[in-house]
Amino acid sequence: MIQTIKNAWKIPELRRKILFTAFIIFIYRLGSAIPVPFLNIAEGGLLDSSTTTATFLDYINMISGDAFSMGTLFALSISPYINASIIIQLLTVAIPALERLSKEGEEGRKKISAITRYTAIGLALLQAVAYYVYLRSQSALTATTSTFAEVFQAITIILILTAGTALTMWLGEQINDKGIGNGISILLFAGIVSRLPTYATQLYNYMDHGGIYYVLVPIAVVCLLLMVVFIVWMDNAERRIPVQYTKRVVGRKMYGGQSSHIPIKVNMSGVLPIIFASSILSLPSTIEMFVNPEEGTFWYKFFNVFTTDHWAYGLIYFVLIIFFAYFYASIQYNPIDMANNLAKNSGTIPGIRSGRPTSDYIAKVLSKITLLGALLLSVVAIFPILYSQITAVICTAMDAVISESSAGVSISIGGTSIIILVGVALETVQQLESQMMMRHYKGFLD
C-alpha cells in the first residue's frame, strides 16, 4: 500500500489528484469544526460515551467524526446520502422504471444519481428536524425571547444542517471528478480517522488505573491489529467458479476454447449487513432517549434488552447480520441471469449442464459463500462486544481487590469502524493502481 502511494506520487497528474483530495478532506474537517449558530453545547458534547446503549445517534456521530455530538455544520455528515443510496438501490429491484434506468448505461446511471441526491436532501431535511427536536430536549439551544425568534432559530438550524449535507455531497463529487475517486467513502474514512486520537487517548488513560490494565491495554492493541489482518484477508477472499468456453467460428475466425472463472467475493455485501443490523438495534435505544421510562416498568425492561451488555443484544445482532447478508446477496446476484449469460457466450461449468442445473449450482454456491461471509462479519461485529464485557467483568473484580474506589472500565474496539477503514483503504489503493495501469506505468507492483 505504501509503495503504491509512493509510486503514484511520482506521477504529476496523480500527485495533483492526491493533493486535491487532501484539500477537500481539509475543508470537510474544517466544516466539521464550525458550530451551528444558536447552539449552546457543553464541552463534552451531546452524547455520553460511557453508556452501554448503542443508539442511532452514536452511529451518526461515528461516521461524522464527532461533528454530530458537537453540533457543527456537518453534523449530519453523509448519513442521509448513505441512507438514500441504500433506499434507491433496493427500490431499483422493486420498481421496473428504476430497473430500466439502471440498464440504460451512463445516461441511466446519471439519472439514478440525480434521484439519489434529491432523496438525500429530503432525508437530510427530515433528520435536521429530528436533530432540532433532540437539541431542544437536551436544552442545547440558546434562550429566545419571543415566538418569532424561536421560529427563526428553528428554521436557521434546520436549513444550515441540510445545507451542510448538500455541501458534503458536493465535496464527495469533487473528489470523484478531480481527485482520486471514491469521494463519499473517503469522506467517511476521514470522519472515522479523526476519532482515532480520542480512542488512543482513552487507551492511554486506562493505564493510569494500573494493575490489570497494564495487561488489558496491550491485549486490546494486539486484538485491533489482528482484526485489521483478518478483515484484509476476508475482503480479498473469493470463491472462483470454473467456466469453460467452447470454440465457435465467427466469419473466418475462431473464438473461445479458453478456461476462465466467475469470481465471487466471500464478503460480497461489505459492511452493509452490520450497518443495517446496528441501525435497527439502535432504534429502541434512540426512542428511549425521548420516552425515558421509569425503572421497573415493562418498557424499562424492554429497552434494557437493547443495551450492549445484555445477552439478547448479541444474539439479535448475530441473527440480523445473517439475514441482511442473504438479503443483500439476493439483490446483487441473480443465478438465473448468470446462467443465461454463460449460455449466450457458449460457456459452461465443468460437470454441470446448461440451463436450470447451472443456475441451481450457482445458487447453491452463493448460499454457502453468503453464509461464510456473514459468519465472518459476525465475528468482527460481535467480538468487540464480547471483549468489552469480559474486560468489564475482569476490571470490576480486580478493582474490588486492588482499590475499592477504582471503578471497572471496559475496553471496546469498534468492529464496524475498522471494517469501513480497511475497506476504504483497500478500495483507494485499487483506484490508484488502476489509474497507474491506464498510463502504462511499469514497476508499480514491485
C-alpha positions as CSV (number, residue, x, y, z in Angstrom):
1,M,0.0,0.0,0.0
2,I,2.8,2.5,1.0
3,Q,4.7,1.6,-2.1
4,T,1.7,2.1,-4.3
5,I,1.2,5.6,-2.8
6,K,4.9,6.4,-3.3
7,N,4.7,5.4,-7.0
8,A,1.5,7.3,-7.5
9,W,3.2,10.4,-6.0
10,K,5.9,10.3,-8.7
11,I,3.3,10.8,-11.5
12,P,2.4,14.6,-11.7
13,E,-1.2,14.0,-12.7
14,L,-1.8,11.6,-9.8
15,R,0.1,13.9,-7.4
16,R,-2.3,16.7,-8.3
17,K,-5.3,14.4,-7.6
18,I,-3.9,13.3,-4.3
19,L,-3.3,16.9,-3.2
20,F,-6.7,18.0,-4.4
21,T,-8.3,15.1,-2.4
22,A,-6.3,16.2,0.7
23,F,-7.5,19.7,0.2
24,I,-11.2,18.6,0.1
25,I,-10.7,16.5,3.2
26,F,-9.2,19.6,5.0
27,I,-12.3,21.6,4.0
28,Y,-14.6,18.7,5.2
29,R,-12.9,18.6,8.6
30,L,-12.9,22.4,8.9
31,G,-16.7,22.4,8.3
32,S,-16.9,19.7,11.0
33,A,-15.4,22.1,13.5
34,I,-17.6,25.2,12.6
35,P,-20.5,25.3,15.1
36,V,-24.1,25.9,14.0
37,P,-25.5,29.2,15.4
38,F,-28.0,29.4,18.3
39,L,-26.5,26.3,19.9
40,N,-25.1,26.1,23.5
41,I,-23.4,22.7,23.7
42,A,-21.2,21.6,26.6
43,E,-17.6,20.9,26.1
44,G,-18.1,17.1,26.3
45,G,-20.7,17.1,23.5
46,L,-24.3,15.9,23.4
47,L,-23.7,12.1,23.7
48,D,-22.4,10.3,26.7
49,S,-19.8,7.8,25.6
50,S,-19.9,6.0,29.0
51,T,-23.3,4.4,28.4
52,T,-23.9,0.8,27.3
53,T,-26.6,1.7,24.9
54,A,-25.9,1.8,21.1
55,T,-28.2,4.4,19.6
56,F,-28.6,5.6,16.0
57,L,-27.2,8.9,17.2
58,D,-24.0,7.1,18.1
59,Y,-23.8,5.7,14.6
60,I,-24.2,9.1,13.1
61,N,-21.7,10.6,15.5
62,M,-19.2,7.8,14.5
63,I,-19.3,8.5,10.7
64,S,-19.3,12.3,11.2
65,G,-16.2,12.3,13.3
66,D,-17.9,13.7,16.5
67,A,-19.4,16.5,14.5
68,F,-22.9,15.4,15.4
69,S,-22.2,15.4,19.1
70,M,-20.7,18.9,18.9
71,G,-23.5,20.4,16.7
72,T,-21.3,21.6,13.8
73,L,-22.0,22.5,10.2
74,F,-21.5,18.8,9.0
75,A,-23.3,17.3,12.0
76,L,-25.4,15.1,9.7
77,S,-22.4,14.2,7.6
78,I,-23.1,11.8,4.7
79,S,-25.6,9.6,6.6
80,P,-28.5,11.0,4.6
81,Y,-26.7,10.2,1.3
82,I,-25.8,6.7,2.5
83,N,-29.4,6.0,3.5
84,A,-30.7,7.4,0.2
85,S,-28.2,5.2,-1.8
86,I,-29.4,2.1,0.0
87,I,-33.1,3.0,-0.5
88,I,-32.7,3.7,-4.2
89,Q,-30.6,0.6,-4.6
90,L,-33.4,-1.5,-3.0
91,L,-36.1,0.3,-5.0
92,T,-34.2,-0.4,-8.2
93,V,-35.1,-4.1,-7.8
94,A,-38.7,-3.4,-6.8
95,I,-39.6,-0.6,-9.3
96,P,-39.4,-1.5,-13.0
97,A,-38.8,2.1,-14.1
98,L,-35.7,2.4,-11.9
99,E,-34.6,-1.0,-13.1
100,R,-34.8,0.1,-16.7
101,L,-32.8,3.2,-15.9
102,S,-30.0,1.1,-14.3
103,K,-29.7,-0.8,-17.6
104,E,-29.5,2.3,-19.9
105,G,-25.8,2.8,-19.4
106,E,-24.2,6.0,-18.5
107,E,-27.3,8.2,-19.0
108,G,-29.4,5.9,-16.8
109,R,-26.8,6.0,-14.0
110,K,-26.7,9.8,-14.2
111,K,-30.5,9.9,-13.7
112,I,-30.3,7.5,-10.8
113,S,-27.5,9.6,-9.2
114,A,-29.7,12.7,-9.5
115,I,-32.6,10.9,-7.9
116,T,-30.3,9.7,-5.1
117,R,-29.1,13.2,-4.4
118,Y,-32.7,14.6,-4.3
119,T,-33.7,11.8,-1.9
120,A,-30.6,12.5,0.2
121,I,-31.7,16.2,0.5
122,G,-35.2,15.1,1.6
123,L,-33.8,12.7,4.2
124,A,-31.4,15.4,5.4
125,L,-34.3,17.8,5.9
126,L,-36.1,15.2,8.0
127,Q,-33.1,14.3,10.0
128,A,-32.4,18.0,10.6
129,V,-35.9,18.5,12.0
130,A,-35.4,15.5,14.3
131,Y,-32.0,16.8,15.3
132,Y,-33.5,20.2,16.2
133,V,-36.1,18.4,18.4
134,Y,-33.3,16.5,20.1
135,L,-31.4,19.7,20.8
136,R,-34.5,21.2,22.4
137,S,-34.9,18.1,24.6
138,Q,-31.3,18.4,25.7
139,S,-31.6,22.2,26.4
140,A,-28.8,22.8,23.9
141,L,-30.4,25.9,22.3
142,T,-29.8,29.5,23.3
143,A,-32.7,31.2,25.1
144,T,-35.2,33.1,23.0
145,T,-37.4,36.0,24.0
146,S,-40.3,35.6,21.5
147,T,-42.2,33.1,19.3
148,F,-40.8,34.8,16.2
149,A,-37.2,34.4,17.5
150,E,-37.9,30.7,18.3
151,V,-39.2,30.0,14.8
152,F,-36.4,31.9,13.2
153,Q,-33.9,29.9,15.3
154,A,-35.5,26.6,14.3
155,I,-35.6,27.4,10.5
156,T,-31.9,28.6,10.6
157,I,-30.6,25.5,12.3
158,I,-32.6,23.1,10.1
159,L,-31.6,24.9,6.9
160,I,-27.9,25.1,7.9
161,L,-27.8,21.4,8.7
162,T,-29.5,20.5,5.4
163,A,-27.1,22.7,3.5
164,G,-24.2,21.0,5.3
165,T,-25.3,17.7,3.9
166,A,-25.7,19.1,0.4
167,L,-22.2,20.6,0.7
168,T,-20.8,17.3,1.9
169,M,-22.2,15.5,-1.2
170,W,-20.7,18.2,-3.4
171,L,-17.3,17.7,-1.8
172,G,-17.6,14.0,-2.4
173,E,-18.4,14.6,-6.1
174,Q,-15.4,16.9,-6.5
175,I,-13.2,14.0,-5.3
176,N,-14.8,11.8,-7.9
177,D,-14.3,14.3,-10.7
178,K,-10.9,15.9,-9.9
179,G,-9.5,13.7,-7.1
180,I,-8.6,10.0,-6.8
181,G,-12.2,8.9,-6.8
182,N,-14.4,7.1,-4.3
183,G,-15.3,10.5,-2.8
184,I,-18.1,9.7,-0.4
185,S,-16.2,6.7,1.1
186,I,-13.0,8.9,1.5
187,L,-15.0,11.5,3.5
188,L,-16.5,8.7,5.6
189,F,-12.9,7.4,6.1
190,A,-11.7,10.9,7.2
191,G,-14.5,11.2,9.7
192,I,-13.7,7.9,11.4
193,V,-9.9,8.5,11.3
194,S,-10.4,11.8,13.1
195,R,-11.7,9.9,16.1
196,L,-8.6,7.6,16.4
197,P,-6.6,10.1,18.6
198,T,-9.6,10.0,21.0
199,Y,-9.5,6.2,21.1
200,A,-5.7,6.2,21.6
201,T,-6.1,8.7,24.5
202,Q,-8.8,6.6,26.1
203,L,-6.5,3.5,26.0
204,Y,-3.6,5.6,27.4
205,N,-5.8,6.9,30.2
206,Y,-6.8,3.3,31.2
207,M,-3.1,2.7,32.0
208,D,-3.5,5.2,34.9
209,H,-5.7,2.7,36.7
210,G,-2.7,0.4,36.9
211,G,-3.0,-3.3,37.9
212,I,-4.8,-5.4,35.3
213,Y,-4.9,-2.6,32.8
214,Y,-1.2,-3.0,32.1
215,V,-2.2,-6.3,30.6
216,L,-5.6,-5.5,29.0
217,V,-4.5,-2.4,27.1
218,P,-1.7,-4.2,25.2
219,I,-4.1,-7.1,24.5
220,A,-6.6,-4.6,23.1
221,V,-3.9,-3.2,20.8
222,V,-2.9,-6.7,19.6
223,C,-6.6,-7.6,19.0
224,L,-7.0,-4.4,17.0
225,L,-4.1,-5.3,14.7
226,L,-5.3,-8.9,14.4
227,M,-8.8,-7.6,13.4
228,V,-7.2,-5.5,10.7
229,V,-5.3,-8.5,9.3
230,F,-8.5,-10.6,9.5
231,I,-10.6,-8.0,7.6
232,V,-8.0,-7.7,4.9
233,W,-8.0,-11.4,4.4
234,M,-11.8,-11.6,4.4
235,D,-12.1,-8.7,2.0
236,N,-9.7,-10.3,-0.5
237,A,-11.0,-13.9,-0.2
238,E,-13.1,-15.1,-3.1
239,R,-14.7,-18.3,-4.5
240,R,-13.9,-19.0,-8.1
241,I,-16.4,-21.0,-10.2
242,P,-14.6,-22.5,-13.1
243,V,-16.0,-21.8,-16.6
244,Q,-15.1,-23.5,-19.9
245,Y,-15.9,-21.7,-23.2
246,T,-16.5,-23.8,-26.3
247,K,-14.9,-23.0,-29.6
248,R,-17.1,-21.1,-32.1
249,V,-16.5,-19.8,-35.6
250,V,-17.4,-16.2,-36.5
251,G,-16.7,-15.5,-40.1
252,R,-13.2,-16.7,-40.8
253,K,-12.0,-16.5,-37.2
254,M,-12.4,-19.0,-34.3
255,Y,-13.2,-17.7,-30.8
256,G,-13.5,-19.4,-27.4
257,G,-11.9,-22.6,-26.3
258,Q,-10.3,-21.0,-23.2
259,S,-10.9,-21.6,-19.5
260,S,-11.9,-18.9,-17.1
261,H,-13.8,-18.4,-13.8
262,I,-16.5,-16.4,-12.1
263,P,-15.1,-14.7,-9.0
264,I,-17.5,-14.4,-6.1
265,K,-16.2,-12.4,-3.1
266,V,-16.7,-14.1,0.3
267,N,-17.6,-10.7,1.8
268,M,-19.8,-9.7,-1.1
269,S,-22.1,-7.4,0.9
270,G,-19.3,-5.5,2.6
271,V,-20.2,-3.7,5.8
272,L,-23.8,-3.1,4.8
273,P,-25.3,-6.0,6.9
274,I,-23.6,-4.6,10.0
275,I,-24.9,-1.1,9.3
276,F,-28.4,-2.4,8.7
277,A,-28.4,-4.6,11.8
278,S,-26.9,-1.9,14.1
279,S,-29.3,0.7,12.8
280,I,-32.3,-1.5,13.6
281,L,-31.0,-2.4,17.1
282,S,-30.3,1.3,17.8
283,L,-33.9,2.4,17.2
284,P,-35.3,1.2,20.6
285,S,-32.4,2.9,22.4
286,T,-33.0,6.1,20.4
287,I,-36.7,6.0,21.3
288,E,-35.8,5.5,24.9
289,M,-33.9,8.8,24.9
290,F,-37.1,10.6,24.2
291,V,-39.5,8.5,26.3
292,N,-37.3,7.9,29.4
293,P,-39.4,5.1,31.1
294,E,-39.5,4.6,34.8
295,E,-37.3,1.9,36.4
296,G,-39.1,-1.4,37.0
297,T,-41.7,-0.9,34.3
298,F,-42.3,-3.2,31.3
299,W,-40.8,-0.6,28.8
300,Y,-37.8,-0.1,31.0
301,K,-37.1,-3.9,30.9
302,F,-37.8,-3.9,27.2
303,F,-35.4,-1.1,26.4
304,N,-32.8,-2.7,28.7
305,V,-32.6,-5.7,26.3
306,F,-31.1,-3.4,23.6
307,T,-28.1,-2.4,25.7
308,T,-24.8,-3.9,24.6
309,D,-24.3,-5.6,28.0
310,H,-27.4,-7.8,27.6
311,W,-27.0,-11.3,26.2
312,A,-30.0,-10.9,23.9
313,Y,-28.4,-7.9,22.1
314,G,-25.5,-10.1,20.8
315,L,-27.9,-12.8,19.7
316,I,-30.3,-10.5,17.9
317,Y,-27.3,-8.7,16.3
318,F,-26.0,-12.1,15.0
319,V,-29.3,-13.1,13.5
320,L,-29.8,-9.7,11.8
321,I,-26.3,-9.8,10.2
322,I,-27.1,-13.2,8.8
323,F,-30.5,-12.1,7.5
324,F,-29.2,-8.9,5.8
325,A,-26.2,-10.7,4.3
326,Y,-28.6,-13.1,2.5
327,F,-30.9,-10.2,1.6
328,Y,-28.2,-8.1,0.0
329,A,-26.7,-11.1,-1.8
330,S,-30.1,-11.9,-3.3
331,I,-30.2,-8.4,-4.7
332,Q,-26.7,-8.3,-6.0
333,Y,-26.6,-11.7,-7.7
334,N,-29.2,-13.4,-9.9
335,P,-28.3,-17.0,-10.6
336,I,-30.7,-17.3,-13.5
337,D,-29.2,-14.2,-15.2
338,M,-25.7,-15.5,-14.6
339,A,-26.6,-18.9,-16.1
340,N,-28.3,-17.2,-19.2
341,N,-25.2,-15.1,-19.7
342,L,-23.0,-18.1,-19.7
343,A,-25.2,-19.9,-22.2
344,K,-25.2,-16.8,-24.5
345,N,-21.4,-16.8,-24.5
346,S,-21.1,-20.6,-25.1
347,G,-19.8,-21.0,-21.5
348,T,-20.4,-24.0,-19.2
349,I,-19.4,-25.0,-15.8
350,P,-17.5,-28.3,-16.0
351,G,-19.7,-31.2,-15.0
352,I,-22.9,-29.1,-14.9
353,R,-25.4,-28.9,-17.7
354,S,-26.5,-25.6,-19.1
355,G,-29.8,-24.0,-18.1
356,R,-31.5,-24.7,-14.8
357,P,-28.8,-27.1,-13.4
358,T,-26.3,-24.3,-13.9
359,S,-28.5,-21.7,-12.1
360,D,-29.2,-24.2,-9.3
361,Y,-25.5,-24.8,-8.9
362,I,-24.6,-21.1,-8.8
363,A,-27.4,-20.5,-6.3
364,K,-26.1,-23.3,-4.1
365,V,-22.5,-21.8,-4.2
366,L,-23.9,-18.3,-3.5
367,S,-25.8,-19.6,-0.5
368,K,-22.7,-21.3,1.0
369,I,-20.4,-18.3,0.3
370,T,-23.0,-15.9,1.8
371,L,-23.3,-17.9,5.0
372,L,-19.5,-18.0,5.3
373,G,-19.2,-14.3,4.7
374,A,-22.0,-13.5,7.2
375,L,-20.3,-15.6,9.9
376,L,-17.0,-13.8,9.3
377,L,-18.7,-10.5,9.5
378,S,-20.5,-11.6,12.7
379,V,-17.1,-12.4,14.3
380,V,-15.8,-8.9,13.5
381,A,-19.0,-7.3,14.8
382,I,-19.7,-9.3,17.9
383,F,-16.1,-9.8,19.1
384,P,-15.7,-6.2,20.3
385,I,-18.9,-6.5,22.4
386,L,-17.8,-9.8,24.0
387,Y,-14.3,-8.4,24.6
388,S,-15.8,-5.3,26.2
389,Q,-18.0,-7.3,28.5
390,I,-15.2,-9.7,29.5
391,T,-12.8,-6.8,30.3
392,A,-15.5,-5.0,32.2
393,V,-16.1,-8.0,34.5
394,I,-12.4,-8.6,35.0
395,C,-11.7,-4.9,35.7
396,T,-14.6,-4.7,38.2
397,A,-13.4,-7.8,40.0
398,M,-9.8,-6.8,40.1
399,D,-10.6,-3.2,41.1
400,A,-12.6,-4.5,44.0
401,V,-9.5,-6.3,45.2
402,I,-6.9,-3.6,44.3
403,S,-8.8,-0.5,45.2
404,E,-12.3,0.0,46.5
405,S,-12.5,3.5,44.9
406,S,-11.5,2.4,41.4
407,A,-14.3,1.6,39.0
408,G,-14.2,-1.1,36.4
409,V,-13.7,0.3,32.9
410,S,-14.4,-1.8,29.8
411,I,-12.1,-1.7,26.7
412,S,-14.1,-1.9,23.5
413,I,-13.0,-2.0,19.8
414,G,-15.3,-0.7,17.1
415,G,-15.6,-3.5,14.6
416,T,-17.8,-1.5,12.2
417,S,-15.3,1.3,12.1
418,I,-12.4,-1.0,11.4
419,I,-14.2,-2.7,8.5
420,I,-15.0,0.7,7.0
421,L,-11.4,2.0,7.4
422,V,-9.8,-1.1,6.0
423,G,-12.3,-1.4,3.1
424,V,-12.0,2.2,2.0
425,A,-8.2,2.0,2.2
426,L,-8.1,-1.1,0.0
427,E,-10.5,0.5,-2.5
428,T,-8.4,3.7,-2.6
429,V,-5.2,1.7,-3.3
430,Q,-7.0,-0.2,-6.1
431,Q,-8.1,3.1,-7.6
432,L,-4.6,4.4,-7.7
433,E,-3.3,1.1,-9.1
434,S,-5.9,1.1,-11.9
435,Q,-5.1,4.7,-12.8
436,M,-1.4,4.0,-12.9
437,M,-2.0,0.9,-15.1
438,M,-4.0,3.0,-17.5
439,R,-0.9,5.2,-18.0
440,H,1.3,2.1,-18.6
441,Y,3.4,2.8,-15.6
442,K,5.8,0.0,-15.1
443,G,7.0,-1.3,-11.8
444,F,4.2,-0.1,-9.5
445,L,3.6,-3.6,-8.2
446,D,7.3,-4.2,-7.3
